[in-house]
Amino acid sequence: MASILDQIVAKKRDELAASAVATPLSALQGIIADRPPALDFARALGGEGISLIAEVKKASPSKGLLRADFQPTELAATYHSNGAAAISVITDSHFLGEPAHLTAVKESGASGDAPVLRKDFLFDPYQIYEARAIGADTYLLIVDILSSSQLAELIDLGRTLGMTPLVETHDAEEIATAVDAGAEIIGINNRDLHTFVTDLATTESLAPLIPAGKIIVSESGISTPEDLARLEPLGVNAVLVGEALVTAEDTAAKVRSLTGVPALLAS
């Protein structure tokens, strides 16, 4: 039986074919030419302590709807004003996301000076151009769904567009592939995308395998300051948090608990 990840990627291939017909690559390139330069994702994650990449996320395949009153721009504004270093926006339909959510976040100014990451299942150059055209400053690449040559090609393409991607791994072999492909920002997903089982011990076992000089991002299963304290000795530079924020009773307070920004300074 196909895993959840396999099912998502299969549907994404169909969506890609339709998008390429509806909006040719030349049209995307025309849009990109009118966009201001992408914000520097690596620099945004380079501060002291652990930076927060806060995720705009409506639902998940495993848990269903996470936030009924889902307002992407309001969430992004809350994240930014309470200290998030970057904002991730899921644009995949399995999570009830769509490209328009990212464009709204970016063009409304809700994300401020925080880079905006397109979180999706990307495997074709067209999708990288599309990410930039809809307003993304950076994008996610998942090693598990890419060949080594595809990964290197999509990282290099991002460089030509002024973007440094987050390259997601889940085991030692994938980390080696990411490093060989030239990844500068390496994510460790604590969630197995085939089973959706999550364990922070994944970062504990894999972070030591990442060479010095790379930016390390721990993804999934992170919700408390105690989790950050567990990750900081491992050299983790940033965490990507979604579910804990969108399901919180007080999202602003939850963001501050992970950024350390006092309530009086949030604006």
C-alpha positions in Angstrom: 0.0 0.0 0.0 1.3 3.5 -0.9 2.4 5.6 2.0 0.8 9.0 2.8 3.9 10.7 1.2 3.6 8.5 -1.9 -0.1 9.5 -2.3 0.7 13.2 -1.9 3.5 13.2 -4.5 1.3 11.3 -7.0 -1.4 13.9 -6.7 1.2 16.7 -6.9 2.4 15.4 -10.2 -1.1 15.7 -11.6 -1.4 19.3 -10.2 1.9 20.2 -11.7 0.9 19.2 -15.1 -2.3 21.3 -14.9 -0.4 24.3 -13.5 2.1 24.2 -16.3 -0.6 24.4 -18.9 -2.6 27.1 -17.0 0.5 29.3 -16.3 3.4 28.6 -18.7 6.9 28.9 -17.4 7.5 32.1 -19.4 4.6 33.7 -17.5 6.1 32.8 -14.2 9.5 34.3 -15.3 7.7 37.5 -16.2 6.2 37.8 -12.8 9.5 37.1 -11.1 11.2 39.8 -13.0 8.8 42.3 -11.3 9.4 41.0 -7.8 11.8 42.6 -5.4 14.8 40.5 -4.4 14.1 37.5 -2.0 14.8 38.1 1.6 17.9 36.3 3.0 16.6 33.1 4.8 20.0 32.0 6.0 20.7 35.4 7.6 17.3 35.4 9.3 18.2 32.1 11.1 21.7 33.3 12.1 20.9 35.1 15.3 21.8 33.9 18.8 19.9 31.1 20.4 17.3 29.1 18.4 15.3 31.0 15.8 11.6 30.2 15.2 10.2 29.4 11.8 6.5 29.7 12.5 4.1 27.9 10.2 0.8 29.0 8.7 -1.0 25.6 8.6 -4.7 24.9 8.4 -4.9 21.1 8.6 -2.8 17.9 8.4 -3.5 14.6 6.7 -3.1 12.7 10.0 -5.1 15.1 12.3 -7.5 16.9 10.0 -8.6 20.5 10.6 -6.3 22.2 13.1 -7.8 25.7 13.0 -11.4 26.5 12.0 -10.9 30.3 12.0 -7.9 30.1 9.7 -6.7 33.5 8.6 -3.3 33.3 7.0 -2.4 37.0 7.1 -3.5 37.3 10.8 -1.5 34.3 11.8 1.6 35.6 9.9 1.3 39.0 11.5 1.0 37.5 15.0 4.1 35.3 14.3 6.1 38.2 13.1 5.2 40.7 15.8 6.0 38.1 18.5 9.5 37.3 17.3 9.4 34.7 14.6 12.5 34.8 12.4 10.8 33.4 9.4 7.3 32.2 8.3 6.5 29.0 6.6 3.3 28.8 4.6 1.9 25.4 3.5 0.6 25.5 -0.1 -0.3 21.9 -0.5 -4.0 20.9 -0.8 -3.6 17.8 1.5 -3.1 20.4 4.3 -5.9 22.6 3.0 -3.2 25.0 1.8 -2.9 26.9 -1.4 -0.5 29.2 -3.2 -2.9 32.1 -2.6 -2.3 31.9 1.1 1.4 32.6 0.7 0.8 35.4 -1.8 -1.6 37.0 0.7 0.9 36.8 3.5 3.6 38.3 1.5 1.7 41.0 -0.4 -0.3 42.1 2.7 3.0 42.9 4.5 1.9 40.6 7.4 5.3 38.9 7.4 7.2 42.1 7.7 11.0 41.6 7.3 10.7 37.8 8.0 11.4 35.6 5.0 8.5 33.5 3.8 9.1 29.8 3.0 7.0 27.8 0.6 6.3 24.5 2.3 5.2 22.0 -0.3 6.3 18.8 -2.1 8.6 20.2 -4.8 10.5 18.1 -7.3 10.4 20.0 -10.6 12.1 23.3 -11.7 8.7 24.7 -12.6 7.7 24.6 -8.9 10.7 26.6 -7.9 9.9 29.3 -10.4 6.3 29.1 -9.2 7.5 29.5 -5.5 9.3 32.8 -6.4 6.4 34.0 -8.6 3.9 33.6 -5.8 6.1 35.6 -3.5 8.2 33.1 -1.6 11.7 34.0 -0.4 12.7 30.4 0.0 11.3 26.9 -0.3 11.4 23.4 1.1 13.1 20.4 -0.7 12.5 17.0 0.7 15.4 14.6 0.0 13.1 11.6 0.3 11.3 12.5 -2.9 14.3 13.6 -5.0 17.2 11.9 -6.7 20.7 13.3 -5.9 20.8 15.0 -9.3 17.3 16.5 -8.9 18.3 17.8 -5.4 21.4 19.5 -6.7 19.6 21.0 -9.7 16.8 22.5 -7.5 19.3 23.9 -5.0 21.3 25.5 -7.8 18.2 26.9 -9.5 17.2 28.6 -6.2 20.6 30.3 -6.1 20.0 31.8 -9.5 16.7 33.2 -8.2 18.3 34.5 -5.0 16.8 31.8 -2.7 18.5 29.4 -0.3 16.2 26.4 0.3 15.6 24.4 3.5 16.7 20.8 2.6 14.8 18.3 4.7 16.2 15.0 5.8 15.1 12.1 8.0 18.1 9.7 8.2 21.9 9.6 7.9 21.9 8.7 4.2 19.7 11.7 3.4 22.0 14.0 5.3 25.0 12.8 3.3 22.9 13.4 0.1 22.0 16.9 1.2 25.6 17.8 2.0 26.9 16.4 -1.3 24.3 18.4 -3.2 25.5 21.7 -1.6 22.7 22.3 0.9 23.4 25.2 3.2 20.3 24.9 5.4 19.6 21.3 6.5 16.4 20.4 8.2 15.9 17.2 10.3 12.2 16.2 10.2 11.3 14.5 13.5 8.2 13.2 11.7 8.5 10.1 9.4 6.5 11.3 6.4 5.6 7.7 5.5 4.0 6.9 8.8 3.6 10.4 10.4 5.2 9.1 13.6 7.1 11.9 15.4 10.1 11.6 17.7 12.6 14.4 18.8 15.2 11.7 19.2 15.6 11.9 15.4 17.3 15.3 15.7 19.4 14.0 18.7 20.8 11.2 16.6 21.2 13.0 13.3 22.4 16.6 14.2 25.9 15.4 15.0 26.2 14.1 11.4 25.8 17.6 9.9 29.2 19.3 9.1 30.1 22.6 10.9 29.1 25.7 9.0 25.7 24.4 8.0 22.4 25.8 9.5 20.5 23.1 11.3 16.7 23.2 11.5 14.7 20.8 13.7 11.2 20.2 12.3 8.0 18.7 13.8 7.1 17.7 17.3 8.4 20.9 19.0 6.0 22.8 21.2 7.7 24.0 24.5 10.7 25.9 25.8 11.8 22.5 27.2 12.0 21.1 23.7 14.3 24.0 22.7 16.5 23.4 25.7 16.7 19.8 24.6 17.8 20.8 21.1 20.1 23.7 21.8 23.1 21.6 22.9 22.9 19.8 19.6 23.8 22.9 17.6 20.3 23.4 16.3 20.0 26.9 14.9 16.2 27.0 14.3 13.0 25.1 14.8 10.0 24.9 12.5 6.8 24.8 14.5 3.2 24.7 13.1 0.6 22.6 14.9 1.5 23.9 18.4 1.0 27.4 17.3 -2.2 27.2 15.2 -3.9 25.1 17.9 -2.9 27.2 20.8 -5.6 29.1 22.8 -3.4 32.2 22.7 -1.2 32.0 19.6 0.8 35.2 20.4 1.7 33.9 23.9 2.7 30.5 22.5 5.0 32.2 19.9 6.6 34.3 22.7 7.2 31.2 24.7 9.4 29.9 21.9 11.0 33.2 20.9 11.6 34.8 24.3 10.1 38.1 23.2 8.4 39.8 26.2 4.7 40.7 25.7 5.5 44.4 26.2 7.9 44.4 23.3 5.6 42.5 20.9 4.0 44.9 18.4 
